[in-house]
Amino acid sequence: MHQSVKLSRSFWICAGLILSAVSAVFSGLAVADNPNERKIPPAASPLDPPGGINSAATLAGDKDPKPEINPRNPKAPGIWVLDFKFTDPRIVKVDIPGRGQRVCWYLKYSVTNHTGEPRYFLPEFELKTQDRGTIHKDHILPKVQQAIVKLEDPTADPFDPESGYLRIRNSVTIAREPIPVSTMGGPNKPIHGVAIWDDVDPDAAKYSIFITGLSNGIALADPIPPATEQTVRRKTLQINFKRLGDKYNLKSEEIRFVPPAQWIYRATDLQLGAVAGIQPVGKPPAPEKAAAPGQNKPN
């Protein structure tokens, strides 16, 4: 009798330990970062205006966060920068109406806002082949986005990408609402998106993707003759990749990130007179002036 009681007690103790371990594993999976994502924190650039970047210390987990200060003038207000996560570019083959079967590249990403105020993310994604010199703008391709959502978010209806858990947006729909504020110690509120290219040079093996719209940082450069107006440069994230393997049988796992990521100031087509229209506090653009895909957008 006593032996059976001891065995029963031992059984339930072991069962409890196993259940606790399983629960801990699944709990950890629920809160852990995606191991395939690469996190790019805000960082200073030499051309940043005087002041601080308002999210740098918050990301580091400081108990008393202070902004990253530009030593030229620590009292200036500085700029804001959003957090960016991405997975390495992937390949998907899709029959596009009017174009036939295309080999499309896509970059799945998320944006998080630790700046203290809601910010509009009006992105521009440009892919440049460093060894071929070609430049490719991302496109809004609903058929391709449906295929990507089917691969990346099985909880979603492919015909309604924003129905799923990730609610994957494209470069137009992600700009409709501000990126909500995430606070240190509280839950993050990432917004997920995808950039798509269907015309990447197949002979290229080295690539850079430039992402503009993650910051309100602006710098002006002297005009290059025969131009007479100053060149507008915007704070831009540059991430680099290389292709491994055979170009005729390209696979997603053969596209590899080449660190480090860089925050740079890059010349844009934005005219000097439009600089005043860039809203450093994240105000939305007027609805009647919303830019079409691939065009310059106010920040």
NUKE-631212 format. One record per residue (C-alpha): residue number from 1; x, y, z; residue in three letters. Coordinates in Angstrom, 2 decimals, padded with zeros to 5 digits, always signed. Each point is the difference from the previous one (the first is absolute). Layout:
REM NUKE-631212
<NUM,<X,Y,Z>,Ala>;
...
***
This chain:
REM NUKE-631212
<1,<+000.00,+000.00,+000.00>,Met>;
<2,<+002.70,+002.42,+001.06>,His>;
<3,<+002.08,-001.00,-003.00>,Gln>;
<4,<-002.89,+000.67,-002.40>,Ser>;
<5,<-000.57,+003.41,+001.60>,Val>;
<6,<+003.69,+000.84,-000.42>,Lys>;
<7,<-000.07,-001.12,-003.63>,Leu>;
<8,<-003.14,+002.02,-000.65>,Ser>;
<9,<+001.52,+003.05,+001.64>,Arg>;
<10,<+003.21,-000.40,-002.00>,Ser>;
<11,<-002.01,-000.37,-003.21>,Phe>;
<12,<-001.87,+003.25,+000.54>,Trp>;
<13,<+003.16,+001.86,+001.00>,Ile>;
<14,<+001.72,-001.14,-003.20>,Cys>;
<15,<-003.06,+000.83,-002.06>,Ala>;
<16,<-000.12,+003.46,+001.55>,Gly>;
<17,<+003.66,+000.63,-000.78>,Leu>;
<18,<-000.48,-001.12,-003.62>,Ile>;
<19,<-003.07,+002.20,-000.46>,Leu>;
<20,<+001.86,+002.96,+001.53>,Ser>;
<21,<+002.92,-000.52,-002.36>,Ala>;
<22,<-002.28,-000.27,-003.03>,Val>;
<23,<-001.91,+003.08,+001.10>,Ser>;
<24,<+003.25,+001.94,+000.40>,Ala>;
<25,<+001.17,-001.02,-003.45>,Val>;
<26,<-003.21,+001.09,-001.69>,Phe>;
<27,<-000.14,+003.16,+002.06>,Ser>;
<28,<+003.54,+000.83,-001.08>,Gly>;
<29,<-000.89,-000.63,-003.63>,Leu>;
<30,<-002.90,+002.41,+000.31>,Ala>;
<31,<+002.12,+002.90,+001.20>,Val>;
<32,<+003.37,-000.67,-001.63>,Ala>;
<33,<+001.17,+002.00,-002.98>,Asp>;
<34,<-000.13,-001.70,-003.38>,Asn>;
<35,<+003.53,-001.45,-000.42>,Pro>;
<36,<-000.16,+000.72,-003.74>,Asn>;
<37,<-000.57,+003.73,+000.53>,Glu>;
<38,<+002.80,+002.53,+000.11>,Arg>;
<39,<-000.50,+002.97,+002.29>,Lys>;
<40,<+001.39,+003.39,-000.99>,Ile>;
<41,<-000.06,+002.53,+002.87>,Pro>;
<42,<+000.04,+003.75,-000.63>,Pro>;
<43,<+003.51,+001.42,-000.14>,Ala>;
<44,<+001.74,+003.31,-000.59>,Ala>;
<45,<+001.47,+001.08,-003.34>,Ser>;
<46,<+002.67,+002.68,-000.59>,Pro>;
<47,<-002.52,+002.19,-001.82>,Leu>;
<48,<-002.65,-000.14,+002.72>,Asp>;
<49,<-001.12,+003.45,+001.15>,Pro>;
<50,<+001.10,+001.07,+003.47>,Pro>;
<51,<-001.87,-001.70,+002.81>,Gly>;
<52,<-001.06,-003.52,+000.89>,Gly>;
<53,<-001.62,-003.04,-001.54>,Ile>;
<54,<-002.96,-000.51,+002.25>,Asn>;
<55,<-000.15,-003.80,-000.01>,Ser>;
<56,<+003.63,-001.13,+000.23>,Ala>;
<57,<+000.25,-000.37,+003.78>,Ala>;
<58,<-003.51,-001.42,+000.34>,Thr>;
<59,<+000.95,-002.88,-002.28>,Leu>;
<60,<+003.03,-000.77,+002.16>,Ala>;
<61,<-002.34,-000.65,+002.95>,Gly>;
<62,<+001.32,+002.77,+002.23>,Asp>;
<63,<-002.01,+000.54,+003.19>,Lys>;
<64,<+000.37,+003.75,-000.44>,Asp>;
<65,<+000.09,+000.38,-003.78>,Pro>;
<66,<+001.75,+003.00,-001.49>,Lys>;
<67,<+000.19,+000.78,-003.70>,Pro>;
<68,<+003.16,-000.56,-001.98>,Glu>;
<69,<+001.56,+003.45,-000.09>,Ile>;
<70,<+001.74,+001.70,-002.89>,Asn>;
<71,<+003.01,+001.71,+001.66>,Pro>;
<72,<-000.24,+003.04,-002.30>,Arg>;
<73,<-002.99,+001.31,+001.94>,Asn>;
<74,<-001.42,-002.18,+002.79>,Pro>;
<75,<-002.89,+002.41,+000.66>,Lys>;
<76,<-001.53,-000.18,-003.49>,Ala>;
<77,<-003.16,-002.09,-000.47>,Pro>;
<78,<+001.54,-002.50,-002.41>,Gly>;
<79,<-001.95,-002.42,-002.19>,Ile>;
<80,<-002.14,-003.10,+000.31>,Trp>;
<81,<+000.78,-003.43,-001.43>,Val>;
<82,<-002.21,-003.09,-000.12>,Leu>;
<83,<+001.18,-003.54,+000.78>,Asp>;
<84,<+000.30,-002.38,-002.95>,Phe>;
<85,<+000.05,-003.81,-000.14>,Lys>;
<86,<+000.24,-002.11,-003.14>,Phe>;
<87,<+000.57,-003.46,-001.34>,Thr>;
<88,<+002.49,-000.50,-002.83>,Asp>;
<89,<-001.58,+000.49,-003.44>,Pro>;
<90,<-001.88,-002.99,-001.35>,Arg>;
<91,<-001.08,-001.23,-003.42>,Ile>;
<92,<-003.49,-000.90,-001.19>,Val>;
<93,<-001.19,-000.91,-003.52>,Lys>;
<94,<-003.38,+001.44,-000.90>,Val>;
<95,<-002.13,+000.25,-003.16>,Asp>;
<96,<-000.71,+003.72,-000.21>,Ile>;
<97,<-002.87,+001.08,-002.27>,Pro>;
<98,<+001.45,+001.65,-003.09>,Gly>;
<99,<+003.58,-000.92,+000.91>,Arg>;
<100,<+000.05,-003.79,+000.06>,Gly>;
<101,<+001.96,-002.03,+002.54>,Gln>;
<102,<+002.46,+002.18,+001.84>,Arg>;
<103,<+002.75,-000.70,+002.52>,Val>;
<104,<-000.75,+002.55,+002.70>,Cys>;
<105,<+002.17,+001.11,+002.89>,Trp>;
<106,<-001.58,+001.13,+003.25>,Tyr>;
<107,<+001.13,+001.38,+003.33>,Leu>;
<108,<-002.25,-000.75,+002.98>,Lys>;
<109,<+000.49,+002.50,+002.82>,Tyr>;
<110,<-001.53,+001.60,+003.06>,Ser>;
<111,<+000.17,+003.54,+001.36>,Val>;
<112,<-000.27,+000.89,+003.69>,Thr>;
<113,<-000.32,+003.48,+001.46>,Asn>;
<114,<+001.93,+000.81,+003.20>,His>;
<115,<+000.06,+003.75,-000.64>,Thr>;
<116,<-002.73,+000.98,+002.46>,Gly>;
<117,<-002.45,+001.29,-002.62>,Glu>;
<118,<-001.95,-001.64,-002.86>,Pro>;
<119,<+001.98,+000.23,-003.25>,Arg>;
<120,<-001.06,-000.52,-003.59>,Tyr>;
<121,<+002.26,-002.35,-001.96>,Phe>;
<122,<-000.12,+000.96,-003.68>,Leu>;
<123,<+002.60,-002.40,-001.36>,Pro>;
<124,<+002.13,-000.05,-003.11>,Glu>;
<125,<+001.82,-003.28,-000.68>,Phe>;
<126,<+002.67,+000.04,-002.68>,Glu>;
<127,<+002.08,-003.05,-000.95>,Leu>;
<128,<+003.32,+000.67,-001.71>,Lys>;
<129,<+002.18,-002.69,-001.55>,Thr>;
<130,<+003.51,+001.05,+001.00>,Gln>;
<131,<+001.75,-002.08,-002.65>,Asp>;
<132,<-002.39,+000.80,-002.87>,Arg>;
<133,<-000.94,+003.57,+000.83>,Gly>;
<134,<-003.76,-000.48,-000.46>,Thr>;
<135,<-002.57,+001.65,+002.25>,Ile>;
<136,<-003.41,-001.50,+000.77>,His>;
<137,<-002.95,+001.60,+001.80>,Lys>;
<138,<-002.41,-002.16,+001.97>,Asp>;
<139,<-003.41,-000.60,-001.59>,His>;
<140,<-003.54,-000.45,+001.24>,Ile>;
<141,<-000.91,-003.39,-001.49>,Leu>;
<142,<-003.17,-001.46,+001.60>,Pro>;
<143,<+000.44,-003.43,-001.59>,Lys>;
<144,<+003.54,-000.27,+001.34>,Val>;
<145,<-001.03,+001.31,+003.41>,Gln>;
<146,<-002.66,-002.71,+000.18>,Gln>;
<147,<+002.63,-002.67,-000.66>,Ala>;
<148,<+002.32,+001.51,+002.62>,Ile>;
<149,<-002.73,+000.19,+002.64>,Val>;
<150,<-000.86,-003.64,-000.67>,Lys>;
<151,<+003.64,-000.91,+000.72>,Leu>;
<152,<+000.68,+002.35,+002.91>,Glu>;
<153,<-003.29,+000.15,+001.91>,Asp>;
<154,<-002.13,-003.17,-000.15>,Pro>;
<155,<-002.58,+001.66,+002.29>,Thr>;
<156,<-000.92,+002.49,-002.72>,Ala>;
<157,<-002.37,-000.15,-002.92>,Asp>;
<158,<+002.35,+000.62,-002.98>,Pro>;
<159,<-002.70,+002.12,-001.64>,Phe>;
<160,<-000.15,+002.15,+003.13>,Asp>;
<161,<+003.63,+000.31,+001.23>,Pro>;
<162,<-000.94,+002.09,+003.02>,Glu>;
<163,<-002.34,-002.72,+001.32>,Ser>;
<164,<+002.81,-002.07,+001.53>,Gly>;
<165,<+002.07,+000.22,+003.15>,Tyr>;
<166,<+002.81,+001.96,-001.71>,Leu>;
<167,<-002.29,+002.21,-002.13>,Arg>;
<168,<+002.74,+000.40,-002.62>,Ile>;
<169,<-000.22,+003.38,-001.76>,Arg>;
<170,<+001.58,+001.26,-003.19>,Asn>;
<171,<+001.75,+003.35,-000.43>,Ser>;
<172,<-003.30,+001.84,-000.50>,Val>;
<173,<-002.25,-001.61,+002.61>,Thr>;
<174,<+002.64,+000.24,+002.74>,Ile>;
<175,<-000.09,+003.80,-000.36>,Ala>;
<176,<-003.73,+000.33,+000.64>,Arg>;
<177,<+000.30,+000.00,+003.80>,Glu>;
<178,<+002.78,+001.12,+002.34>,Pro>;
<179,<+002.30,-002.57,+001.57>,Ile>;
<180,<-001.28,-000.29,+003.60>,Pro>;
<181,<+002.28,+000.82,+002.92>,Val>;
<182,<+001.78,-002.85,+001.79>,Ser>;
<183,<+001.32,+000.70,+003.48>,Thr>;
<184,<+002.94,-001.47,+001.88>,Met>;
<185,<-001.19,-002.76,+002.32>,Gly>;
<186,<-003.32,-000.30,-001.84>,Gly>;
<187,<-001.04,-002.11,-002.97>,Pro>;
<188,<+001.44,+000.92,-003.37>,Asn>;
<189,<-002.43,+000.91,-002.78>,Lys>;
<190,<+001.79,-000.86,-003.24>,Pro>;
<191,<-001.63,+000.67,-003.35>,Ile>;
<192,<+000.89,-002.54,-002.70>,His>;
<193,<+000.60,+000.72,-003.66>,Gly>;
<194,<+001.50,-001.33,-003.21>,Val>;
<195,<+001.95,+001.60,-002.85>,Ala>;
<196,<-000.14,-001.73,-003.40>,Ile>;
<197,<+002.20,+000.09,-003.11>,Trp>;
<198,<-000.71,-001.96,-003.20>,Asp>;
<199,<+002.82,+001.31,-002.21>,Asp>;
<200,<+003.25,-000.71,+001.86>,Val>;
<201,<+002.91,-000.64,-002.36>,Asp>;
<202,<+000.59,-003.80,+000.12>,Pro>;
<203,<+003.72,+000.44,-000.76>,Asp>;
<204,<+000.61,+002.03,+003.15>,Ala>;
<205,<+001.62,-001.53,+003.07>,Ala>;
<206,<+000.40,+003.02,+002.29>,Lys>;
<207,<-002.93,+002.14,+001.12>,Tyr>;
<208,<-000.88,+002.90,+002.25>,Ser>;
<209,<-003.48,+000.94,+001.18>,Ile>;
<210,<-000.57,+003.61,+001.05>,Phe>;
<211,<-002.96,+000.76,+002.30>,Ile>;
<212,<-001.10,+003.62,+000.33>,Thr>;
<213,<-002.81,+001.22,+002.24>,Gly>;
<214,<+001.21,-001.48,+003.30>,Leu>;
<215,<+001.16,+003.44,+001.20>,Ser>;
<216,<-000.64,+003.70,-000.46>,Asn>;
<217,<+003.75,+000.68,-000.30>,Gly>;
<218,<+000.80,+002.44,-002.84>,Ile>;
<219,<+003.33,+001.39,-001.21>,Ala>;
<220,<+000.71,+002.48,-002.80>,Leu>;
<221,<+003.02,-000.20,-002.28>,Ala>;
<222,<+001.44,+002.61,-002.35>,Asp>;
<223,<-001.35,-000.23,-003.56>,Pro>;
<224,<+001.97,-001.91,-002.60>,Ile>;
<225,<+000.33,+002.11,-003.20>,Pro>;
<226,<-001.90,+000.61,-002.15>,Pro>;
<227,<-002.65,-000.35,+002.75>,Ala>;
<228,<-000.60,+003.17,+001.99>,Thr>;
<229,<-002.06,-001.34,+002.93>,Glu>;
<230,<+001.40,-001.82,+002.99>,Gln>;
<231,<-000.32,-003.79,+000.01>,Thr>;
<232,<-002.34,-001.42,+002.63>,Val>;
<233,<+001.32,-003.04,+001.83>,Arg>;
<234,<-002.19,-002.10,+002.30>,Arg>;
<235,<+001.04,-002.34,+002.78>,Lys>;
<236,<-000.13,-003.47,-001.55>,Thr>;
<237,<+000.63,-003.55,+001.15>,Leu>;
<238,<+002.31,-002.01,-002.29>,Gln>;
<239,<+000.06,-003.80,+000.27>,Ile>;
<240,<+002.26,-002.10,-002.26>,Asn>;
<241,<-000.30,-003.55,-001.35>,Phe>;
<242,<+001.80,-002.46,-002.22>,Lys>;
<243,<-001.22,-002.89,-002.13>,Arg>;
<244,<+001.52,-003.45,+000.29>,Leu>;
<245,<-000.47,-002.89,-002.39>,Gly>;
<246,<-001.29,-000.20,-003.56>,Asp>;
<247,<-001.94,+002.95,-001.42>,Lys>;
<248,<-002.08,-002.42,-002.09>,Tyr>;
<249,<-001.31,-001.80,+003.09>,Asn>;
<250,<-000.12,+002.77,+002.56>,Leu>;
<251,<-001.35,-000.95,+003.42>,Lys>;
<252,<-001.01,+002.26,+002.89>,Ser>;
<253,<+002.56,-001.53,+002.37>,Glu>;
<254,<+002.80,+000.98,-002.39>,Glu>;
<255,<-000.59,+003.73,+000.58>,Ile>;
<256,<+002.10,+000.97,+003.01>,Arg>;
<257,<+000.25,+003.17,+002.06>,Phe>;
<258,<+003.39,+001.73,-000.05>,Val>;
<259,<+000.49,+001.97,+003.23>,Pro>;
<260,<+000.08,+002.65,+001.21>,Pro>;
<261,<-003.18,+001.92,-000.69>,Ala>;
<262,<+000.67,+003.73,-000.43>,Gln>;
<263,<-001.91,+003.20,+000.69>,Trp>;
<264,<+000.98,+002.44,-002.72>,Ile>;
<265,<-001.24,+003.22,-001.59>,Tyr>;
<266,<-000.92,-000.63,-003.61>,Arg>;
<267,<-000.93,+002.43,-002.76>,Ala>;
<268,<-003.65,-000.06,-001.06>,Thr>;
<269,<-002.10,+001.59,-002.72>,Asp>;
<270,<-001.69,+002.13,+002.65>,Leu>;
<271,<+000.12,+003.67,-000.94>,Gln>;
<272,<+001.34,+002.58,+002.42>,Leu>;
<273,<-003.36,+001.72,+000.12>,Gly>;
<274,<-001.62,-003.23,+001.23>,Ala>;
<275,<+002.19,-000.25,+003.10>,Val>;
<276,<-002.41,+002.21,+001.91>,Ala>;
<277,<-002.71,-002.57,-000.69>,Gly>;
<278,<+001.81,-002.72,+001.91>,Ile>;
<279,<-001.69,-000.36,+003.37>,Gln>;
<280,<+002.50,-000.75,+002.79>,Pro>;
<281,<-002.81,-000.75,+002.46>,Val>;
<282,<-001.60,-002.64,-002.16>,Gly>;
<283,<-003.03,+001.87,-001.31>,Lys>;
<284,<-001.77,-001.83,-002.84>,Pro>;
<285,<+000.12,+001.35,-003.55>,Pro>;
<286,<-003.12,+001.68,-001.32>,Ala>;
<287,<-002.23,-002.69,-001.61>,Pro>;
<288,<-000.23,+001.84,-003.31>,Glu>;
<289,<+003.80,+000.03,-000.29>,Lys>;
<290,<+000.60,-003.67,+000.73>,Ala>;
<291,<+002.84,-001.21,-002.22>,Ala>;
<292,<-000.34,-002.84,-002.48>,Ala>;
<293,<+002.21,-003.10,+000.41>,Pro>;
<294,<+003.60,+000.66,-000.97>,Gly>;
<295,<-000.34,+003.78,+000.25>,Gln>;
<296,<+001.62,+002.17,+002.64>,Asn>;
<297,<-002.08,+000.30,+003.12>,Lys>;
<298,<+000.13,+002.53,+002.84>,Pro>;
<299,<+001.34,-001.37,+003.23>,Asn>;
***
